[in-house]
Amino acid sequence: MKPIFGIFTVAAMMCSQAMQAQNLKFEEYDLANGLHVILHEDHSTPITAVTVMYHVGSKNETVGRSGMAHFFEHLLFEGSDNIGRGQYAKFVENAGGALNANTSQDRTFYYELLPSNQLELGLWLESERMMHAKVEMVGIETQREVVKEEKRQRVDNQPYGTLFQETLDHAFDVHPYSWPPIGSMEDLNAAQEADFKNFYKTFYVPNNAVLSIAGDLDIAATKALIARYFAEIPRGSVEVSRPTQVEPLNKGEVRDTIWGKDQLAMVVEAFHIPAQGTPEYYAVDMLNQVLSQGESSRLNKSLVDEKQVALYSGAFTYNTEHPGLTMAYSLANMGVDARQVEEAMNAEFDRMKTEYISDAELQKLRNQVENDFVSRNASVAGIAESLANYHMYFGDANLINTEIEKYNAVTKDDIMNAAKKFYTPQNRVVLYFMNDPKLNQN
C-alpha cells in the first residue's frame, strides 16, 4: 500500500534518545485467544504506533495461488462490517495520522502512526481488520486491478524489473521462496472468492499475529483497551500451514541468460545461505557489508573505480526466516562483456576466501552495524516492528537489545569461512540480463 502521511509523521520519525542511551524496555503477554502483545512506553514524542504483524507471507502460499499474501495487504484496507469501503484511511487521516502496510516472504505488517490521544482509534481499526474485514467480490475485483497496476509499475516497466523474480525462480526448486511476494497475475485472476475467504480465515487470526504498540502510552490503560477490542476475537480454527521444505546447499551451479530491453548487461550471482539468526548468517551479512557498503567497499572499489568494468556493483543479504539467498550484482559498463564483469566479481569473492579483512575494516563493520541498529529503531514505528519481528521469528523480543552482540561476536575467521563455504560455484545461480535487439524493435 502507498504511504499516507499525516502531520505527525515527522515527529514520529524522531530519534528515541532513551533507546540509544539504555536497553529498550517493554512488556509482553498473551491473550487467551493466542494474540501476542508487546508494549513499549516512550513519552519523547506525543505519538503512538499501533502495529499488527501476521505470520503469513508469500512462502505460505500454494502453487497456483501465488500473490495472495500481498493481495491481502491491499484488500484489508477495503473496509469491514463497521467501516465503509474507502473509509479506512480517512479515519487515520482525519485524526492527523499516517498508515501503511508491507508484505515479505515471511510476514505481513500493518501500522498506524497516530497522535497518542488517538490510540483507541488504532486499536479499533486493527481489531476490525482481524475480525470483521470485508472479503467480498467487489473489493477483490477492485484490488485485482490495483495489484496489476502495481506490478506494471514496479516490475514490468522497470529496468531489470524481473531480476528478483528470475533469481528466485532459478534458485529455488523445492521451497516456496521461488516466487516473489507480488506473485503471478495469472494466479490472482484464477483465484475464486472461496480462496480469498479461506486465506483470511486461516491466517488473519489472533493466534497468528503480534500486536506491537510503541510510543506515548500508559501501559495499564493500554492493556484495558486491548482487552476491550481484541479479547473476544475467536482463536483461529484452521491449522496454519508452514512450509517444511528445505532448499539444499551445494546442489550445483545454475546459469542462464535473461533477454530483455535493457541496454546494458547486468550480472547477478546468488548464493544459498542459512536462515536469519544463525551464526553463519551473521558472518555472511558482515561479509556482504565488506563487499558492498559504501564507496570504499570491495566490489565498488575494484569493479567501478579500478577496473572500470561496472557502473555500480553491490551485494546484500535476504534476511529470511528459512534458508535463503545472498545476492551480488553488477551493471556492466558500456562495451564491457558480461563474462569480464563476472570474472571481476569472482576475483573479489576469492579474495575474501584467502585474505583476512583488516582490523580497520572489522571496526568499520561493527560501527556500521551499530549505526544500522540505531537507525532501524529511531522511531516508534521502527521499534514496534523490530519487537514484533524478533518475537515472531525467534520467540525473543529482547533481541532488539542483544542481537548486536551476535554481530560483534563475528570474527575475521568467521567471515573468511563464510566466503569459503557459501560463495562457491556449486552453491550459486549466475544470471546475465542481456539486451535483445529484436525486443527493442517492437
Secondary structure as a PSIPRED ss2 file (coil, helix, strand):
# PSIPRED VFORMAT (PSIPRED V4.0)

   1 M C   1.000  0.000  0.000
   2 K C   1.000  0.000  0.000
   3 P C   1.000  0.000  0.000
   4 I E   0.000  0.000  1.000
   5 F C   1.000  0.000  0.000
   6 G C   1.000  0.000  0.000
   7 I C   1.000  0.000  0.000
   8 F C   1.000  0.000  0.000
   9 T H   0.000  1.000  0.000
  10 V H   0.000  1.000  0.000
  11 A H   0.000  1.000  0.000
  12 A H   0.000  1.000  0.000
  13 M C   1.000  0.000  0.000
  14 M C   1.000  0.000  0.000
  15 C C   1.000  0.000  0.000
  16 S C   1.000  0.000  0.000
  17 Q H   0.000  1.000  0.000
  18 A H   0.000  1.000  0.000
  19 M H   0.000  1.000  0.000
  20 Q H   0.000  1.000  0.000
  21 A H   0.000  1.000  0.000
  22 Q C   1.000  0.000  0.000
  23 N C   1.000  0.000  0.000
  24 L C   1.000  0.000  0.000
  25 K C   1.000  0.000  0.000
  26 F C   1.000  0.000  0.000
  27 E E   0.000  0.000  1.000
  28 E E   0.000  0.000  1.000
  29 Y E   0.000  0.000  1.000
  30 D E   0.000  0.000  1.000
  31 L C   1.000  0.000  0.000
  32 A C   1.000  0.000  0.000
  33 N C   1.000  0.000  0.000
  34 G C   1.000  0.000  0.000
  35 L C   1.000  0.000  0.000
  36 H E   0.000  0.000  1.000
  37 V E   0.000  0.000  1.000
  38 I E   0.000  0.000  1.000
  39 L E   0.000  0.000  1.000
  40 H E   0.000  0.000  1.000
  41 E E   0.000  0.000  1.000
  42 D C   1.000  0.000  0.000
  43 H C   1.000  0.000  0.000
  44 S C   1.000  0.000  0.000
  45 T C   1.000  0.000  0.000
  46 P C   1.000  0.000  0.000
  47 I E   0.000  0.000  1.000
  48 T E   0.000  0.000  1.000
  49 A E   0.000  0.000  1.000
  50 V E   0.000  0.000  1.000
  51 T E   0.000  0.000  1.000
  52 V E   0.000  0.000  1.000
  53 M E   0.000  0.000  1.000
  54 Y E   0.000  0.000  1.000
  55 H C   1.000  0.000  0.000
  56 V C   1.000  0.000  0.000
  57 G C   1.000  0.000  0.000
  58 S H   0.000  1.000  0.000
  59 K H   0.000  1.000  0.000
  60 N H   0.000  1.000  0.000
  61 E C   1.000  0.000  0.000
  62 T C   1.000  0.000  0.000
  63 V C   1.000  0.000  0.000
  64 G C   1.000  0.000  0.000
  65 R C   1.000  0.000  0.000
  66 S C   1.000  0.000  0.000
  67 G C   1.000  0.000  0.000
  68 M H   0.000  1.000  0.000
  69 A H   0.000  1.000  0.000
  70 H H   0.000  1.000  0.000
  71 F H   0.000  1.000  0.000
  72 F H   0.000  1.000  0.000
  73 E H   0.000  1.000  0.000
  74 H H   0.000  1.000  0.000
  75 L H   0.000  1.000  0.000
  76 L C   1.000  0.000  0.000
  77 F C   1.000  0.000  0.000
  78 E C   1.000  0.000  0.000
  79 G C   1.000  0.000  0.000
  80 S E   0.000  0.000  1.000
  81 D C   1.000  0.000  0.000
  82 N C   1.000  0.000  0.000
  83 I C   1.000  0.000  0.000
  84 G C   1.000  0.000  0.000
  85 R C   1.000  0.000  0.000
  86 G C   1.000  0.000  0.000
  87 Q C   1.000  0.000  0.000
  88 Y H   0.000  1.000  0.000
  89 A H   0.000  1.000  0.000
  90 K H   0.000  1.000  0.000
  91 F H   0.000  1.000  0.000
  92 V H   0.000  1.000  0.000
  93 E H   0.000  1.000  0.000
  94 N H   0.000  1.000  0.000
  95 A C   1.000  0.000  0.000
  96 G C   1.000  0.000  0.000
  97 G C   1.000  0.000  0.000
  98 A E   0.000  0.000  1.000
  99 L E   0.000  0.000  1.000
 100 N E   0.000  0.000  1.000
 101 A E   0.000  0.000  1.000
 102 N E   0.000  0.000  1.000
 103 T E   0.000  0.000  1.000
 104 S C   1.000  0.000  0.000
 105 Q C   1.000  0.000  0.000
 106 D C   1.000  0.000  0.000
 107 R C   1.000  0.000  0.000
 108 T E   0.000  0.000  1.000
 109 F E   0.000  0.000  1.000
 110 Y E   0.000  0.000  1.000
 111 Y E   0.000  0.000  1.000
 112 E E   0.000  0.000  1.000
 113 L E   0.000  0.000  1.000
 114 L E   0.000  0.000  1.000
 115 P E   0.000  0.000  1.000
 116 S H   0.000  1.000  0.000
 117 N H   0.000  1.000  0.000
 118 Q H   0.000  1.000  0.000
 119 L H   0.000  1.000  0.000
 120 E H   0.000  1.000  0.000
 121 L H   0.000  1.000  0.000
 122 G H   0.000  1.000  0.000
 123 L H   0.000  1.000  0.000
 124 W H   0.000  1.000  0.000
 125 L H   0.000  1.000  0.000
 126 E H   0.000  1.000  0.000
 127 S H   0.000  1.000  0.000
 128 E H   0.000  1.000  0.000
 129 R H   0.000  1.000  0.000
 130 M H   0.000  1.000  0.000
 131 M H   0.000  1.000  0.000
 132 H C   1.000  0.000  0.000
 133 A E   0.000  0.000  1.000
 134 K C   1.000  0.000  0.000
 135 V C   1.000  0.000  0.000
 136 E C   1.000  0.000  0.000
 137 M H   0.000  1.000  0.000
 138 V H   0.000  1.000  0.000
 139 G H   0.000  1.000  0.000
 140 I H   0.000  1.000  0.000
 141 E H   0.000  1.000  0.000
 142 T H   0.000  1.000  0.000
 143 Q H   0.000  1.000  0.000
 144 R H   0.000  1.000  0.000
 145 E H   0.000  1.000  0.000
 146 V H   0.000  1.000  0.000
 147 V H   0.000  1.000  0.000
 148 K H   0.000  1.000  0.000
 149 E H   0.000  1.000  0.000
 150 E H   0.000  1.000  0.000
 151 K H   0.000  1.000  0.000
 152 R H   0.000  1.000  0.000
 153 Q H   0.000  1.000  0.000
 154 R H   0.000  1.000  0.000
 155 V H   0.000  1.000  0.000
 156 D H   0.000  1.000  0.000
 157 N C   1.000  0.000  0.000
 158 Q C   1.000  0.000  0.000
 159 P C   1.000  0.000  0.000
 160 Y C   1.000  0.000  0.000
 161 G C   1.000  0.000  0.000
 162 T C   1.000  0.000  0.000
 163 L H   0.000  1.000  0.000
 164 F H   0.000  1.000  0.000
 165 Q H   0.000  1.000  0.000
 166 E H   0.000  1.000  0.000
 167 T H   0.000  1.000  0.000
 168 L H   0.000  1.000  0.000
 169 D H   0.000  1.000  0.000
 170 H H   0.000  1.000  0.000
 171 A H   0.000  1.000  0.000
 172 F C   1.000  0.000  0.000
 173 D C   1.000  0.000  0.000
 174 V C   1.000  0.000  0.000
 175 H C   1.000  0.000  0.000
 176 P H   0.000  1.000  0.000
 177 Y H   0.000  1.000  0.000
 178 S H   0.000  1.000  0.000
 179 W C   1.000  0.000  0.000
 180 P C   1.000  0.000  0.000
 181 P C   1.000  0.000  0.000
 182 I C   1.000  0.000  0.000
 183 G C   1.000  0.000  0.000
 184 S C   1.000  0.000  0.000
 185 M H   0.000  1.000  0.000
 186 E H   0.000  1.000  0.000
 187 D H   0.000  1.000  0.000
 188 L H   0.000  1.000  0.000
 189 N H   0.000  1.000  0.000
 190 A H   0.000  1.000  0.000
 191 A C   1.000  0.000  0.000
 192 Q C   1.000  0.000  0.000
 193 E H   0.000  1.000  0.000
 194 A H   0.000  1.000  0.000
 195 D H   0.000  1.000  0.000
 196 F H   0.000  1.000  0.000
 197 K H   0.000  1.000  0.000
 198 N H   0.000  1.000  0.000
 199 F H   0.000  1.000  0.000
 200 Y H   0.000  1.000  0.000
 201 K H   0.000  1.000  0.000
 202 T H   0.000  1.000  0.000
 203 F H   0.000  1.000  0.000
 204 Y C   1.000  0.000  0.000
 205 V C   1.000  0.000  0.000
 206 P H   0.000  1.000  0.000
 207 N H   0.000  1.000  0.000
 208 N H   0.000  1.000  0.000
 209 A E   0.000  0.000  1.000
 210 V E   0.000  0.000  1.000
 211 L E   0.000  0.000  1.000
 212 S E   0.000  0.000  1.000
 213 I E   0.000  0.000  1.000
 214 A E   0.000  0.000  1.000
 215 G E   0.000  0.000  1.000
 216 D C   1.000  0.000  0.000
 217 L C   1.000  0.000  0.000
 218 D C   1.000  0.000  0.000
 219 I H   0.000  1.000  0.000
 220 A H   0.000  1.000  0.000
 221 A H   0.000  1.000  0.000
 222 T H   0.000  1.000  0.000
 223 K H   0.000  1.000  0.000
 224 A H   0.000  1.000  0.000
 225 L H   0.000  1.000  0.000
 226 I H   0.000  1.000  0.000
 227 A H   0.000  1.000  0.000
 228 R H   0.000  1.000  0.000
 229 Y H   0.000  1.000  0.000
 230 F H   0.000  1.000  0.000
 231 A C   1.000  0.000  0.000
 232 E C   1.000  0.000  0.000
 233 I C   1.000  0.000  0.000
 234 P C   1.000  0.000  0.000
 235 R C   1.000  0.000  0.000
 236 G C   1.000  0.000  0.000
 237 S C   1.000  0.000  0.000
 238 V C   1.000  0.000  0.000
 239 E C   1.000  0.000  0.000
 240 V C   1.000  0.000  0.000
 241 S C   1.000  0.000  0.000
 242 R C   1.000  0.000  0.000
 243 P C   1.000  0.000  0.000
 244 T C   1.000  0.000  0.000
 245 Q C   1.000  0.000  0.000
 246 V C   1.000  0.000  0.000
 247 E C   1.000  0.000  0.000
 248 P C   1.000  0.000  0.000
 249 L C   1.000  0.000  0.000
 250 N C   1.000  0.000  0.000
 251 K C   1.000  0.000  0.000
 252 G C   1.000  0.000  0.000
 253 E C   1.000  0.000  0.000
 254 V E   0.000  0.000  1.000
 255 R E   0.000  0.000  1.000
 256 D E   0.000  0.000  1.000
 257 T E   0.000  0.000  1.000
 258 I E   0.000  0.000  1.000
 259 W E   0.000  0.000  1.000
 260 G E   0.000  0.000  1.000
 261 K C   1.000  0.000  0.000
 262 D C   1.000  0.000  0.000
 263 Q C   1.000  0.000  0.000
 264 L C   1.000  0.000  0.000
 265 A C   1.000  0.000  0.000
 266 M E   0.000  0.000  1.000
 267 V E   0.000  0.000  1.000
 268 V E   0.000  0.000  1.000
 269 E E   0.000  0.000  1.000
 270 A E   0.000  0.000  1.000
 271 F E   0.000  0.000  1.000
 272 H E   0.000  0.000  1.000
 273 I E   0.000  0.000  1.000
 274 P C   1.000  0.000  0.000
 275 A C   1.000  0.000  0.000
 276 Q C   1.000  0.000  0.000
 277 G C   1.000  0.000  0.000
 278 T C   1.000  0.000  0.000
 279 P H   0.000  1.000  0.000
 280 E H   0.000  1.000  0.000
 281 Y H   0.000  1.000  0.000
 282 Y H   0.000  1.000  0.000
 283 A H   0.000  1.000  0.000
 284 V H   0.000  1.000  0.000
 285 D H   0.000  1.000  0.000
 286 M H   0.000  1.000  0.000
 287 L H   0.000  1.000  0.000
 288 N H   0.000  1.000  0.000
 289 Q H   0.000  1.000  0.000
 290 V H   0.000  1.000  0.000
 291 L H   0.000  1.000  0.000
 292 S H   0.000  1.000  0.000
 293 Q C   1.000  0.000  0.000
 294 G C   1.000  0.000  0.000
 295 E C   1.000  0.000  0.000
 296 S C   1.000  0.000  0.000
 297 S C   1.000  0.000  0.000
 298 R H   0.000  1.000  0.000
 299 L H   0.000  1.000  0.000
 300 N H   0.000  1.000  0.000
 301 K H   0.000  1.000  0.000
 302 S H   0.000  1.000  0.000
 303 L H   0.000  1.000  0.000
 304 V H   0.000  1.000  0.000
 305 D H   0.000  1.000  0.000
 306 E H   0.000  1.000  0.000
 307 K C   1.000  0.000  0.000
 308 Q C   1.000  0.000  0.000
 309 V C   1.000  0.000  0.000
 310 A E   0.000  0.000  1.000
 311 L E   0.000  0.000  1.000
 312 Y E   0.000  0.000  1.000
 313 S E   0.000  0.000  1.000
 314 G E   0.000  0.000  1.000
 315 A E   0.000  0.000  1.000
 316 F E   0.000  0.000  1.000
 317 T E   0.000  0.000  1.000
 318 Y C   1.000  0.000  0.000
 319 N C   1.000  0.000  0.000
 320 T C   1.000  0.000  0.000
 321 E C   1.000  0.000  0.000
 322 H C   1.000  0.000  0.000
 323 P C   1.000  0.000  0.000
 324 G E   0.000  0.000  1.000
 325 L E   0.000  0.000  1.000
 326 T E   0.000  0.000  1.000
 327 M E   0.000  0.000  1.000
 328 A E   0.000  0.000  1.000
 329 Y E   0.000  0.000  1.000
 330 S E   0.000  0.000  1.000
 331 L E   0.000  0.000  1.000
 332 A E   0.000  0.000  1.000
 333 N C   1.000  0.000  0.000
 334 M C   1.000  0.000  0.000
 335 G C   1.000  0.000  0.000
 336 V C   1.000  0.000  0.000
 337 D C   1.000  0.000  0.000
 338 A H   0.000  1.000  0.000
 339 R H   0.000  1.000  0.000
 340 Q H   0.000  1.000  0.000
 341 V H   0.000  1.000  0.000
 342 E H   0.000  1.000  0.000
 343 E H   0.000  1.000  0.000
 344 A H   0.000  1.000  0.000
 345 M H   0.000  1.000  0.000
 346 N H   0.000  1.000  0.000
 347 A H   0.000  1.000  0.000
 348 E H   0.000  1.000  0.000
 349 F H   0.000  1.000  0.000
 350 D H   0.000  1.000  0.000
 351 R H   0.000  1.000  0.000
 352 M H   0.000  1.000  0.000
 353 K H   0.000  1.000  0.000
 354 T H   0.000  1.000  0.000
 355 E C   1.000  0.000  0.000
 356 Y C   1.000  0.000  0.000
 357 I C   1.000  0.000  0.000
 358 S C   1.000  0.000  0.000
 359 D H   0.000  1.000  0.000
 360 A H   0.000  1.000  0.000
 361 E H   0.000  1.000  0.000
 362 L H   0.000  1.000  0.000
 363 Q H   0.000  1.000  0.000
 364 K H   0.000  1.000  0.000
 365 L H   0.000  1.000  0.000
 366 R H   0.000  1.000  0.000
 367 N H   0.000  1.000  0.000
 368 Q H   0.000  1.000  0.000
 369 V H   0.000  1.000  0.000
 370 E H   0.000  1.000  0.000
 371 N H   0.000  1.000  0.000
 372 D H   0.000  1.000  0.000
 373 F H   0.000  1.000  0.000
 374 V H   0.000  1.000  0.000
 375 S H   0.000  1.000  0.000
 376 R H   0.000  1.000  0.000
 377 N C   1.000  0.000  0.000
 378 A C   1.000  0.000  0.000
 379 S C   1.000  0.000  0.000
 380 V H   0.000  1.000  0.000
 381 A H   0.000  1.000  0.000
 382 G H   0.000  1.000  0.000
 383 I H   0.000  1.000  0.000
 384 A H   0.000  1.000  0.000
 385 E H   0.000  1.000  0.000
 386 S H   0.000  1.000  0.000
 387 L H   0.000  1.000  0.000
 388 A H   0.000  1.000  0.000
 389 N H   0.000  1.000  0.000
 390 Y H   0.000  1.000  0.000
 391 H H   0.000  1.000  0.000
 392 M H   0.000  1.000  0.000
 393 Y H   0.000  1.000  0.000
 394 F H   0.000  1.000  0.000
 395 G C   1.000  0.000  0.000
 396 D C   1.000  0.000  0.000
 397 A C   1.000  0.000  0.000
 398 N C   1.000  0.000  0.000
 399 L H   0.000  1.000  0.000
 400 I H   0.000  1.000  0.000
 401 N H   0.000  1.000  0.000
 402 T H   0.000  1.000  0.000
 403 E H   0.000  1.000  0.000
 404 I H   0.000  1.000  0.000
 405 E H   0.000  1.000  0.000
 406 K H   0.000  1.000  0.000
 407 Y H   0.000  1.000  0.000
 408 N H   0.000  1.000  0.000
 409 A C   1.000  0.000  0.000
 410 V C   1.000  0.000  0.000
 411 T C   1.000  0.000  0.000
 412 K H   0.000  1.000  0.000
 413 D H   0.000  1.000  0.000
 414 D H   0.000  1.000  0.000
 415 I H   0.000  1.000  0.000
 416 M H   0.000  1.000  0.000
 417 N H   0.000  1.000  0.000
 418 A H   0.000  1.000  0.000
 419 A H   0.000  1.000  0.000
 420 K H   0.000  1.000  0.000
 421 K H   0.000  1.000  0.000
 422 F H   0.000  1.000  0.000
 423 Y C   1.000  0.000  0.000
 424 T C   1.000  0.000  0.000
 425 P H   0.000  1.000  0.000
 426 Q H   0.000  1.000  0.000
 427 N H   0.000  1.000  0.000
 428 R E   0.000  0.000  1.000
 429 V E   0.000  0.000  1.000
 430 V E   0.000  0.000  1.000
 431 L E   0.000  0.000  1.000
 432 Y E   0.000  0.000  1.000
 433 F E   0.000  0.000  1.000
 434 M E   0.000  0.000  1.000
 435 N E   0.000  0.000  1.000
 436 D C   1.000  0.000  0.000
 437 P H   0.000  1.000  0.000
 438 K H   0.000  1.000  0.000
 439 L H   0.000  1.000  0.000
 440 N H   0.000  1.000  0.000
 441 Q C   1.000  0.000  0.000
 442 N C   1.000  0.000  0.000
